[in-house]
Amino acid sequence: MSASTCEVCFGLNTSDTDRISFEIEDLTRSVKDGCASCILLWKALEHAIPNLSGEDGRVDLLQDDGQPLEVIYLDHEGSRKLLDIYCHADCPTSYSWIGPSTEVSIDSSSDDCFALAESWINDCINTHEICREEGAKPQLLPTRVIDIGTAEQPLRLRLHIPQNESARYVALSHCWGPPEKAAKTIKMTADTLHEFQTEIPWNKLSKTFKDAVTITRRLGIRYLWIDSLCIIQGDAQDWAVEASKMTTVYSDAFFVVAASGAADGDGGCFLGSRAASSEGVLSIECSGQQGGKSTAYARRTRRSYADSRRMTRAAQSLHGWMTGIGQPLETRAWTYQEEKLARRILYYTQDELQWRCGTCNACECSPPSSTILASDLSSTQDEKNEVWCRMVLAYTQRELTYISDRLPALSGIATGWELSEKDTFCAGLWRRGLPQQLLWMRSHEFDTSIPVSCSKRHPEFYAPTWSWASITGAVDFILDRLDFHARIVECETEPSTANRFGPVRSGHVTLIGFLVPVKATMNWHCKSRWSKKMPRVTDNRPGRNNQYLGDMLPDIETETREYPEIDGKECYHLFSVGHNGGVDTSISIKSLVLRQVQSTPNTYTRVGLLEVALDGTLEGFFSDTQETKIAII
């Protein structure tokens, strides 16, 4: 059989699609028929999957121009294995779907790795038009930086307090680790501030800090910013001021070093031997481009590279904000904004060295590919809402050692958003994003892609109940396009620290809309979209016969699946935010579930979210309800 006529693999040359899917049994049959490209695929899969002939899974082939062929094998139990099939640039194969790649260095501290990093930086500042315009020039130094000297000078570190100076500097993004590890990390305090201006003791630095110094010196930069050495630890005022400057610290850095593969300071950037062939690279002889012979190579996909490719593809549909590179650093909430704010970032992952700037992604194992910038995304208000909500979704899935950092750890991104959008920050939401952004919910098992955890209110007032920042745990949003009933009158918050994007002392949102009295009972209902055990909500208006409206998703849930803000006795209110559907589809009303504040007329707190699926018309549902002006605190 000619590979070009194969209905399974299309000869790995088709330009009609960038994705091919088939079953293993189809591949087996084509191999028996003699298709050369299917034989190549079989050998590659067999290399990674023992007893392939007895499997009954599915194979997806993904092709990006100039990139290795990505092979995804999904078995009948849902387990995945990822492979790359590639060639060497100087010996292309006859298959257009198989792009070139390179081998990965065994040691990320090698001269080869530093030369590669230097080439990425030079390409960026010399040939990338966007990157050249944005941040290639020296920027004003942060409040404090570490002067590490130059590669020609003896190594001696000291804390430097600039006086309106401009210079290139590097910022470090790293994991502190659990509290017992973080406690051992060298820190700059009020007591050591003057001492560190003379010298920071090298022997007290963690491996991650030492590696960051080495990288910065080797790449020709004199100044380094590390949070624990450049912010006065234990000084709440200094911390609040400097936390509010994270936008400029990370966005003005010449580049950011991400210690992605290290879970704490002991891990470092250089993780020791990464033996590029540890899982084996298979050589497969095949036809070359000019009719001669060539060689294709198959290897298990390096995790960081696979996720980076998915990030680039996903960015086209606004999901790039919620995709990391699968490393320990990506589990921490503080590092989310550090990565997003960086103009250039050099990742030291567990698998390989990676690079991202405003123009391209690059890594050791594959040629550079285009980067989709946030600024390239569409700019309608609905799409801006979606971008912000997806950032919050991704951010809240990450871990915080101190829950009081829930807003400050996002304040750098918020600062940049305010500058670019000229919008008003409202305790984690944006004024122009209301009322859509009020429709957040704690994550739940209905969406299996989001980790489920209990949620609770902060022990002290932190944010109004209408803000996702008022609870702990991961949150999601209703992002459907809606017709809104609610009208925003005003939204005001009073920050409780010097950081305007941090926690607030008080806050309220005033709205006009339809308010429906309801009851939320603990008679478990089993048809819920959210869960098998959620409070049942019924209409408490006269003449409505306690009509069942739906199962609410409470904002607070304990580890034992209890809902402390819903006691089953109080009368609650449903505040309609908006709806979708109608004409040919049923109407779904998106509503906040509110509890009235005692002795304060028309003032409420939020306790949950409810979607009401109407059997009748919108007009019928609100026929005996007048618009009301309320405040939610």
C-alpha positions in Angstrom: 0.0 0.0 0.0 1.2 3.5 -0.8 1.5 5.6 2.4 0.0 8.6 0.5 -3.3 6.7 0.0 -3.5 5.3 3.5 -6.9 6.2 5.1 -5.4 5.7 8.6 -2.4 8.0 8.7 -2.8 9.9 5.3 0.9 9.3 4.8 1.8 11.9 7.5 1.7 14.4 4.7 -1.8 15.8 4.5 -2.4 19.5 4.6 -6.2 19.2 5.1 -6.0 18.9 8.8 -3.6 19.2 11.7 -5.1 16.3 13.7 -5.6 12.6 12.8 -7.3 10.0 15.0 -7.6 6.3 14.7 -8.0 3.1 16.7 -5.1 0.7 17.3 -7.0 -2.1 15.4 -7.0 0.2 12.3 -3.3 0.8 12.7 -2.7 -2.9 13.0 -4.6 -3.6 9.8 -2.7 -0.9 7.9 0.6 -2.2 9.1 -0.3 -5.6 7.8 -1.2 -4.0 4.5 2.4 -2.6 4.3 1.8 1.2 4.9 5.3 2.6 5.5 4.2 5.5 7.7 1.9 3.3 9.7 4.8 0.9 10.3 6.9 3.9 11.5 4.0 4.8 13.9 3.7 1.2 15.1 7.4 1.0 15.9 7.3 4.3 17.8 4.2 3.2 19.9 5.6 -0.2 20.5 8.8 1.4 21.9 6.8 3.1 24.6 3.9 0.7 25.1 4.7 -2.9 26.0 2.3 -5.5 24.5 0.9 -3.0 22.1 -0.6 -5.7 19.9 -2.9 -6.7 22.7 -4.2 -3.1 23.3 -7.4 -1.6 22.0 -6.8 2.1 22.5 -7.0 5.2 20.4 -4.2 7.3 18.8 -4.3 11.0 18.1 -1.6 12.6 16.0 -1.1 16.4 16.4 0.9 18.4 13.9 2.3 21.9 14.2 4.3 23.3 11.3 8.0 22.8 11.9 7.5 20.9 15.1 7.9 17.2 16.0 4.9 15.0 15.5 3.0 14.7 18.8 1.5 11.2 19.3 -1.1 10.7 22.1 -2.1 7.2 23.0 -5.3 6.8 25.1 -6.0 3.3 26.4 -9.4 1.9 27.2 -9.0 2.9 30.9 -8.4 6.6 30.0 -4.7 6.5 30.7 -2.5 8.6 28.3 1.0 8.2 26.9 2.6 11.0 24.9 5.4 10.5 22.3 7.4 12.8 20.0 8.5 11.6 16.6 11.1 13.9 15.1 14.1 14.2 12.8 17.3 16.1 12.8 17.2 19.4 11.0 20.1 18.5 8.6 18.4 15.2 7.6 14.6 15.7 7.1 12.3 12.8 6.4 9.8 12.6 3.5 7.0 13.1 6.0 5.9 16.8 6.3 4.3 16.0 9.7 7.6 15.0 11.3 9.5 18.2 12.2 13.0 18.6 13.6 14.1 18.5 17.2 17.3 18.4 19.2 18.6 16.3 22.0 18.4 17.6 25.6 21.6 18.3 27.6 22.2 16.0 30.5 23.2 19.0 32.8 21.3 22.3 32.8 24.3 24.0 34.2 26.4 23.0 31.2 28.1 25.5 28.9 25.8 24.3 26.1 22.7 25.3 28.2 24.1 28.7 29.0 25.0 29.2 25.3 21.5 28.3 24.4 19.9 30.6 27.0 22.2 33.4 25.8 21.1 32.8 22.1 17.4 33.0 23.1 18.0 36.3 24.9 20.0 37.8 22.0 17.5 36.7 19.5 14.7 38.3 21.6 16.3 41.7 22.1 17.9 41.9 18.6 15.3 40.3 16.2 11.9 40.4 18.0 10.3 43.7 17.1 7.7 43.6 20.0 10.3 42.5 22.6 12.7 45.1 21.5 10.1 47.8 22.0 9.0 46.4 25.4 11.6 46.2 28.0 14.9 45.6 26.3 16.2 48.9 27.7 17.4 49.2 31.3 14.5 49.9 33.7 14.3 51.7 37.0 15.6 49.3 39.6 13.2 48.1 42.4 13.3 49.5 45.9 16.1 47.0 46.8 18.2 44.6 44.7 21.1 42.2 45.3 24.3 43.4 43.7 26.1 40.2 42.6 28.9 41.9 40.8 30.1 40.8 37.3 31.5 37.5 36.2 35.0 39.0 36.1 34.8 40.1 39.8 35.3 37.9 42.9 31.9 36.7 44.1 30.5 39.0 46.8 26.8 39.7 47.3 25.4 42.8 49.0 22.0 44.5 49.3 21.8 47.6 47.1 19.3 50.4 47.6 19.1 52.3 44.3 18.7 56.0 44.1 16.5 56.4 41.0 18.9 54.2 39.1 18.2 52.3 35.8 19.9 49.0 35.0 19.0 45.5 33.8 18.1 43.1 36.5 16.9 39.5 36.9 13.9 38.5 39.2 13.7 35.0 40.7 10.4 33.0 40.8 10.7 30.2 43.2 8.9 28.0 45.8 9.6 28.7 49.5 8.4 25.2 50.4 6.4 24.2 53.4 6.6 26.4 56.6 9.4 24.3 58.2 11.5 24.7 55.0 10.6 28.4 54.6 11.6 29.1 58.2 15.2 28.1 57.3 15.4 30.3 54.3 17.7 33.3 54.6 15.7 36.5 54.9 16.3 40.2 55.1 14.7 41.7 58.2 14.9 45.0 60.0 17.8 43.6 62.0 19.8 42.5 59.0 19.0 45.3 56.6 22.2 47.2 57.3 24.3 44.1 57.6 23.2 42.9 54.2 24.2 46.2 52.6 27.8 45.2 53.5 27.5 41.6 52.5 25.0 38.8 52.2 26.7 35.5 53.4 27.0 33.1 50.5 27.1 30.0 52.7 23.7 30.8 54.1 22.0 30.9 50.7 19.8 28.0 49.6 20.7 26.0 46.5 18.0 27.8 44.5 19.4 31.2 45.5 23.0 30.2 44.7 21.9 28.8 41.3 20.0 32.0 40.5 23.1 34.0 41.3 25.2 31.8 39.0 22.7 32.1 36.2 22.5 35.8 36.5 26.3 36.3 36.5 26.8 33.9 33.6 24.3 35.7 31.5 25.9 39.1 32.2 23.5 40.8 34.5 24.7 42.5 37.7 21.5 42.8 39.8 19.1 40.1 41.1 15.8 40.5 42.9 14.7 37.8 45.3 11.6 38.4 47.4 12.9 37.2 50.8 16.1 39.2 50.5 14.6 42.4 49.0 11.4 42.8 51.1 11.8 43.3 54.8 10.4 40.2 56.3 8.2 40.6 59.3 7.4 44.3 58.4 3.7 44.4 57.4 4.0 47.9 56.1 7.0 47.2 53.9 5.4 44.0 52.7 2.2 45.8 51.7 4.0 48.5 49.8 6.3 46.1 48.0 3.6 43.6 47.2 1.7 46.4 45.5 4.8 46.9 43.2 4.9 43.3 41.9 3.7 44.5 38.5 6.8 46.5 37.9 9.2 44.2 39.7 8.4 41.3 37.4 7.4 43.1 34.2 10.5 45.4 34.3 12.9 42.6 34.9 15.2 42.0 31.9 14.1 38.4 32.4 12.8 36.1 35.1 14.5 32.9 36.2 11.8 30.4 37.2 13.1 27.6 39.4 10.2 25.5 38.1 11.4 22.0 39.0 12.2 22.8 42.7 9.6 22.4 45.4 11.7 24.3 47.9 15.0 26.1 48.3 17.0 22.8 48.4 15.9 21.9 44.9 17.7 24.6 43.0 17.6 25.4 39.3 20.2 22.9 38.3 18.6 19.6 39.2 21.6 17.3 38.5 21.6 14.7 35.7 18.6 14.9 33.5 19.9 12.1 31.2 18.2 13.0 28.0 18.1 9.3 27.0 16.9 8.0 30.4 13.7 6.7 28.8 15.3 5.8 25.6 15.3 7.3 22.1 14.4 4.9 19.3 15.9 5.4 15.8 13.6 4.4 13.0 15.0 4.3 9.4 12.7 5.8 6.9 12.6 7.6 3.5 14.3 11.0 3.2 13.1 14.1 1.4 15.2 13.6 -1.7 14.4 9.9 -2.1 17.3 8.7 -0.1 17.3 7.4 3.5 16.7 9.4 6.7 16.1 8.6 10.3 13.1 9.4 12.5 13.4 9.4 16.3 10.8 8.5 18.9 10.9 9.3 22.6 8.4 9.8 25.4 7.3 13.5 25.4 9.1 15.6 27.9 6.3 16.9 30.2 7.3 20.5 30.2 7.5 20.6 26.4 4.1 18.9 26.0 2.4 21.3 28.3 4.1 24.3 26.6 2.7 23.2 23.2 -0.7 22.8 24.7 -0.4 26.3 26.2 0.3 27.8 22.9 -2.5 26.0 21.2 -4.9 26.7 24.0 -4.2 30.4 24.1 -6.0 30.8 20.9 -9.2 30.0 22.7 -8.5 32.1 25.8 -7.3 29.1 27.9 -3.6 30.0 27.9 -4.2 31.8 31.2 -5.0 28.6 33.0 -2.2 26.4 31.7 1.1 25.9 33.4 4.0 23.7 32.6 3.3 20.9 35.1 6.1 21.7 37.6 6.2 22.3 41.4 6.4 26.1 40.8 3.1 26.0 39.0 1.3 24.8 42.2 2.0 28.0 44.1 -0.4 31.0 44.0 2.3 33.7 44.3 4.1 32.4 41.3 1.1 32.7 39.0 1.4 36.4 38.6 5.2 36.2 38.5 5.0 34.2 35.3 2.2 36.2 33.7 3.9 39.5 34.4 7.3 38.5 33.1 8.3 39.9 29.7 10.9 37.1 29.3 11.1 34.0 31.4 13.8 31.3 31.6 12.4 28.1 33.0 14.6 25.5 34.7 12.2 22.6 34.7 12.7 19.0 35.8 13.0 18.0 32.1 14.8 20.7 30.2 15.5 24.4 29.8 12.6 26.5 28.4 12.1 30.1 27.3 9.1 32.3 26.7 9.0 35.9 25.6 6.4 38.1 23.9 7.3 36.6 20.5 8.1 32.9 21.0 8.3 29.8 23.1 11.5 27.8 22.9 13.0 24.8 24.6 16.0 22.5 24.3 14.2 19.8 22.5 12.4 21.7 19.8 12.6 24.8 17.6 10.9 28.0 18.7 7.2 28.5 18.1 5.0 31.5 18.1 3.6 32.9 21.4 0.0 34.2 21.6 0.1 37.3 23.6 -2.7 38.4 26.0 -2.9 41.7 24.1 -3.7 39.7 20.9 -6.9 38.5 22.4 -10.2 40.1 21.4 -11.1 43.2 23.3 -14.9 43.2 23.8 -16.1 43.5 27.4 -17.4 40.0 27.3 -14.0 38.6 26.3 -12.2 40.7 28.8 -14.5 39.3 31.5 -13.7 35.8 30.3 -10.0 36.5 30.4 -10.1 37.8 34.0 -12.4 35.0 35.2 -10.2 32.4 33.7 -7.2 33.9 35.4 -9.0 33.8 38.7 -10.0 30.2 38.1 -6.4 29.2 37.4 -5.0 31.3 40.2 -7.4 30.0 42.9 -6.5 26.4 42.1 -3.0 27.1 43.4 -1.9 26.9 47.0 -1.3 29.6 49.5 0.6 29.1 52.8 -1.2 32.1 54.2 -4.8 32.6 53.1 -4.5 36.3 54.0 -2.4 36.5 50.7 -5.4 35.6 48.6 -5.7 39.1 47.0 -2.1 40.4 47.4 -0.8 37.4 45.5 -2.8 38.6 42.5 -2.2 42.3 43.0 0.5 42.6 40.5 -1.7 41.4 37.7 -4.5 43.6 39.0 -2.2 46.7 38.9 -1.4 46.0 35.3 -5.0 45.4 34.4 -6.1 48.7 36.0 -3.4 50.6 34.0 -4.3 49.0 30.7 -8.1 48.8 31.1 -8.7 52.0 33.1 -11.1 50.0 35.2 -11.9 50.1 39.0 -10.8 47.1 41.2 -13.5 45.9 43.5 -12.0 43.3 45.9 -11.1 40.8 43.2 -13.7 41.9 40.6 -13.8 44.8 38.1 -16.4 47.5 38.0 -17.0 47.1 34.2 -17.1 43.4 34.6 -20.2 43.6 36.9 -22.7 42.1 37.1 -21.2 39.1 35.2 -18.3 38.7 37.6 -20.7 38.4 40.5 -21.6 34.9 39.1 -18.7 33.0 40.7 -19.1 29.7 42.5 -16.9 27.5 44.5 -15.5 24.7 42.5 -17.5 21.5 42.7 -17.4 17.9 41.4 -19.7 18.7 38.4 -16.6 20.1 36.7 -14.1 17.2 37.0 -11.2 19.3 35.6 -11.1 21.5 38.7 -9.9 20.1 42.1 -12.6 20.1 44.7 -11.9 21.2 48.2 -13.9 22.6 51.2 -14.4 26.3 51.4 -14.8 28.7 54.3 -14.9 32.4 55.1 -11.8 34.1 56.4 -11.6 34.2 60.2 -11.6 38.0 60.1 -13.4 40.2 57.6 -11.4 40.1 54.4 -13.7 40.9 51.5 -17.4 41.4 51.0 -19.5 38.2 50.5 -20.2 39.1 46.9 -16.4 38.7 46.1 -14.8 35.3 45.4 -12.0 36.5 47.7 -14.3 36.2 50.7 -13.9 32.4 50.6 -11.0 30.0 50.5 -10.5 27.4 47.9 -10.9 27.2 44.1 -13.6 29.1 42.3 -15.2 29.0 38.9 -17.5 31.3 37.0 -20.7 31.2 34.9 -19.4 32.6 31.6 -22.5 32.2 29.5 -23.5 35.2 27.4 -26.4 36.6 29.4 -29.2 39.2 29.2 -28.8 41.0 32.5 -31.7 41.9 34.7 -29.5 43.5 37.5 -28.3 47.0 37.2 -25.2 48.2 39.1 -25.8 51.5 41.0 -22.4 51.6 42.8 -19.6 49.4 44.0 -17.3 50.7 46.7 -14.5 49.1 48.8 -12.1 50.4 51.4 -8.7 48.8 51.4 -7.4 47.7 54.8 -3.7 48.0 53.9 -1.4 50.2 51.8 -2.0 47.8 48.9 -5.2 49.0 47.1 -5.5 45.5 45.5 -5.3 43.7 48.8 -7.9 42.9 51.4 -10.6 45.4 52.3 -11.9 46.8 55.5 -15.5 47.1 54.1 -17.3 47.1 50.8 -20.7 47.0 49.3 -22.3 46.7 45.9 -25.7 48.4 45.3 -27.9 46.9 42.6 -31.5 47.2 41.2 -33.2 44.1 40.2 -35.8 41.4 41.0 -35.7 39.9 44.5 -37.6 36.7 45.1 -38.2 35.3 48.6 -37.3 31.6 48.8 -36.6 28.8 51.2 -33.6 26.6 51.2 -34.2 23.3 53.0 -32.0 20.4 53.9 -34.3 17.9 52.3 -31.7 16.3 50.0 -32.5 16.3 46.4 -30.7 14.0 43.9 -31.2 15.7 40.6 -28.8 18.5 41.2 -26.4 19.7 38.5 -23.9 20.4 41.3 -24.0 17.3 43.5 -26.2 14.6 44.8 -26.6 16.4 48.1 -27.4 20.1 47.9 -29.9 22.4 49.6 -33.3 22.4 47.8 -34.7 25.9 47.0 -38.4 26.6 46.7 -40.4 29.7 45.8 -41.8 31.3 49.0 -44.0 33.9 47.3 -47.7 33.8 48.1 -49.6 31.7 45.6 -46.5 29.9 44.2 -47.1 26.7 46.3 -43.5 26.3 47.3 -42.6 25.6 43.7 -39.2 23.8 43.4 -36.7 26.2 41.7 -33.5 24.1 41.8 -30.6 23.1 44.0 -28.3 25.8 45.2 -24.6 25.7 45.4 -23.6 27.1 48.8 -20.5 29.2 49.0 -19.3 27.4 52.1 -18.8 23.7 52.5 -17.0 21.8 55.3 -14.9 18.7 55.0 -17.9 16.7 56.1 -20.1 18.2 53.4 -22.1 20.4 55.7 -23.2 24.0 54.8 -22.9 26.2 57.9 -24.5 29.2 56.2 -27.7 27.3 55.3 -29.7 26.1 58.3 -32.9 25.2 56.6 -35.0 27.5 58.7 -34.3 31.0 57.6 -36.0 32.7 54.7 -33.6 33.6 51.9 -33.9 35.7 48.8 -33.1 35.0 45.2 -31.6 38.0 43.4 -31.7 37.5 39.6 -28.6 38.6 37.8 -29.4 37.6 34.3 -30.7 34.8 32.0 -29.9 33.0 28.8 -32.1 30.8 26.6 -35.5 31.5 25.2 -37.2 31.2 21.8 -36.2 27.6 21.0 -34.5 26.7 24.3 -35.6 26.8 27.9 -34.8 29.9 30.0 -32.1 29.7 32.7 -32.0 32.4 35.3 -28.6 32.9 37.0 -29.2 34.1 40.6 -27.4 34.9 43.8 -28.9 33.4 47.0 -28.9 36.1 49.7 -29.6 36.3 53.4 -31.0 39.5 54.9 -28.8 41.3 57.4 -30.9 41.7 60.6 -32.1 45.2 61.5 -30.7 46.6 58.3 -33.3 47.1 55.6 -32.5 46.1 52.0 -29.0 44.9 53.0 -27.9 41.3 52.3 -25.0 38.9 52.4 -24.4 36.3 49.7 -24.6 32.6 50.7 -24.7 30.8 47.4 -25.6 30.6 43.7 -28.6 29.1 41.9 -29.6 28.5 38.3 -33.4 28.4 37.8 -34.6 26.5 34.8 -38.0 28.0 33.9 -40.9 26.0 32.5 -42.7 29.1 31.5 -41.8 32.7 30.5 -39.5 35.2 32.1 -42.4 37.6 32.4 -44.5 35.0 34.1 -41.8 34.2 36.7 -41.5 37.9 37.7 -45.1 38.9 37.2 -45.8 39.6 40.9 -42.3 40.9 41.7 -41.2 44.5 41.6 -37.7 45.7 41.0 -35.9 46.5 44.3 -32.8 48.4 45.2 -30.6 46.4 47.5 -27.0 46.4 48.9 -24.9 43.3 49.3 -22.0 43.4 51.8 
